[in-house]
Amino acid sequence: MLCGVIAHPKRSHVIPLCPKPILKQDGTTKNDCERNASKRFLTDLKREHPHLKLVILEDSLASKAPHIRLIEELRYKHIIGAKLGDHKWLFDWVAA
């Protein structure tokens, strides 16, 4: 299951949004993946809450160009982690 939440640093409550199961979709033989569930989640979130101003916060698994392009197309701000092992060129560029 992939689920996003609304969280605030000064509040102890979180609000879950648009849970997306990660399972075989109708007519497919291959298992679904977190990346596809994330696409469905973000697209549905924008459709259901078009005026909500959000910052998408994700870990290094989401730090791939197609996913970042989708977030930007949907006009969300974002903070996405990156690990040295996955983005050596990025760390080299920052160090230079």
DRENVEX-407526 format. One line per field, with one value per residue: z, y, x of N, C-alpha, C in turn. Coordinates in steps of 0.05 Angstrom, whole numbers, always signed. Layout:
REM residues N
n.pz [Z, ...]
n.py [Y, ...]
n.px [X, ...]
ca.pz [Z, ...]
ca.py [Y, ...]
ca.px [X, ...]
c.pz [Z, ...]
c.py [Y, ...]
c.px [X, ...]
REM end
This chain:
REM residues 96
n.pz [+0, -17, +12, +21, +67, +102, +140, +196, +225, +276, +296, +324, +297, +237, +171, +130, +59, -3, -8, -44, -69, -80, -126, -172, -231, -266, -321, -326, -321, -292, -228, -196, -180, -132, -156, -199, -169, -141, -183, -195, -146, -140, -185, -176, -128, -143, -177, -141, -103, -125, -112, -67, -34, -32, -7, -32, +0, -4, -4, -25, -63, -97, -127, -185, -253, -287, -249, -219, -259, -266, -216, -220, -266, -245, -214, -161, -104, -81, -40, -43, -23, -34, -46, -40, -65, -106, -136, -154, -190, -180, -127, -137, -171, -136, -98, -129]
n.py [-23, +43, +106, +173, +228, +285, +326, +364, +401, +421, +395, +337, +302, +265, +266, +217, +206, +187, +127, +78, +15, -34, -77, -131, -105, -103, -147, -151, -187, -180, -158, -98, -36, +7, +55, +61, +61, +109, +146, +142, +157, +212, +236, +227, +254, +307, +314, +307, +345, +400, +453, +451, +469, +438, +408, +359, +307, +261, +198, +174, +135, +158, +194, +201, +222, +218, +215, +261, +299, +289, +307, +361, +375, +371, +414, +415, +432, +404, +361, +318, +263, +244, +194, +181, +135, +127, +173, +192, +228, +276, +288, +295, +340, +379, +381, +401]
n.px [+17, +11, +12, -2, +5, -21, +18, +41, +93, +84, +42, +9, -23, -37, -63, -88, -85, -116, -103, -64, -65, -13, -11, -27, -53, -116, -116, -61, +1, +45, +70, +50, +83, +117, +130, +92, +45, +54, +51, -4, -25, -7, -30, -85, -90, -81, -125, -168, -159, -148, -133, -103, -44, +15, +75, +113, +145, +195, +233, +298, +285, +249, +277, +283, +286, +237, +196, +203, +193, +138, +118, +131, +101, +50, +51, +70, +109, +172, +212, +263, +299, +368, +416, +486, +505, +467, +468, +520, +544, +516, +531, +586, +584, +562, +603, +644]
ca.pz [+0, -17, +22, +29, +90, +108, +167, +203, +245, +303, +303, +328, +281, +208, +155, +107, +34, -27, -8, -69, -66, -99, -133, -201, -242, -284, -347, -326, -310, -275, -204, -196, -164, -117, -175, -212, -148, -136, -205, -192, -122, -145, -205, -163, -107, -157, -187, -119, -87, -144, -101, -43, -38, -17, -12, -33, +13, -10, +0, -49, -84, -116, -140, -213, -270, -295, -225, -212, -280, -260, -194, -230, -284, -227, -200, -132, -94, -72, -27, -48, -14, -54, -34, -55, -83, -128, -150, -150, -207, -166, -105, -148, -181, -113, -86, -146]
ca.py [+0, +69, +126, +199, +240, +313, +327, +390, +396, +429, +380, +308, +286, +265, +259, +201, +214, +171, +103, +63, -12, -42, -105, -136, -90, -119, -152, -152, -211, -171, -143, -69, -27, +32, +78, +64, +69, +137, +161, +142, +173, +240, +245, +227, +275, +333, +315, +309, +369, +416, +479, +447, +475, +417, +402, +330, +299, +232, +189, +171, +118, +176, +214, +194, +244, +217, +220, +290, +313, +287, +325, +389, +379, +374, +439, +412, +436, +378, +356, +290, +255, +231, +179, +182, +111, +129, +198, +200, +252, +299, +295, +305, +366, +397, +383, +418]
ca.px [+0, +25, -6, +9, -8, -16, +30, +51, +114, +75, +17, +15, -41, -33, -88, -81, -97, -116, -85, -63, -54, +8, -19, -31, -76, -132, -105, -32, +13, +67, +63, +52, +106, +113, +131, +66, +25, +59, +39, -33, -31, -3, -50, -111, -89, -85, -153, -187, -153, -132, -124, -87, -16, +29, +103, +117, +170, +199, +260, +315, +272, +233, +295, +287, +276, +209, +179, +206, +178, +109, +112, +132, +78, +27, +56, +76, +137, +181, +237, +268, +326, +386, +438, +511, +507, +449, +472, +548, +549, +504, +549, +611, +578, +560, +630, +661]
c.pz [+0, -8, +29, +53, +90, +137, +171, +226, +274, +312, +306, +311, +251, +195, +131, +82, +13, -26, -35, -64, -87, -104, -163, -210, -261, -311, -348, -313, -290, -251, -209, -180, -151, -135, -189, -193, -142, -158, -202, -168, -128, -164, -192, -142, -120, -167, -164, -102, -104, -132, -76, -49, -20, -25, -10, -21, +9, -6, -26, -70, -105, -131, -168, -230, -278, -272, -218, -233, -274, -237, -203, -249, -268, -211, -169, -127, -83, -58, -29, -40, -37, -38, -52, -74, -107, -146, -147, -166, -193, -143, -115, -158, -158, -100, -103, -144]
c.py [+25, +90, +151, +209, +270, +313, +356, +387, +404, +415, +350, +290, +287, +257, +243, +209, +192, +146, +88, +36, -18, -72, -107, -121, -109, -122, -154, -178, -204, -155, -113, -61, +0, +56, +82, +72, +99, +154, +164, +160, +203, +252, +247, +250, +302, +336, +320, +334, +389, +442, +476, +452, +456, +418, +371, +323, +269, +225, +185, +153, +135, +195, +206, +215, +241, +224, +250, +307, +313, +306, +354, +395, +384, +399, +437, +420, +409, +380, +326, +283, +243, +218, +180, +158, +112, +153, +209, +226, +278, +308, +306, +334, +386, +401, +402, +447]
c.px [+18, +5, +9, -6, -3, -6, +40, +71, +105, +50, +24, -3, -32, -59, -80, -97, -95, -98, -87, -50, -33, +2, -23, -56, -91, -118, -75, -22, +35, +57, +66, +76, +100, +113, +105, +44, +29, +48, +9, -41, -29, -24, -77, -112, -94, -114, -172, -183, -137, -121, -107, -57, +0, +59, +105, +144, +173, +228, +274, +303, +257, +251, +303, +274, +247, +190, +180, +191, +148, +102, +112, +109, +52, +29, +58, +104, +146, +208, +242, +296, +342, +409, +462, +512, +489, +455, +500, +554, +539, +522, +576, +607, +576, +587, +648, +652]
REM end
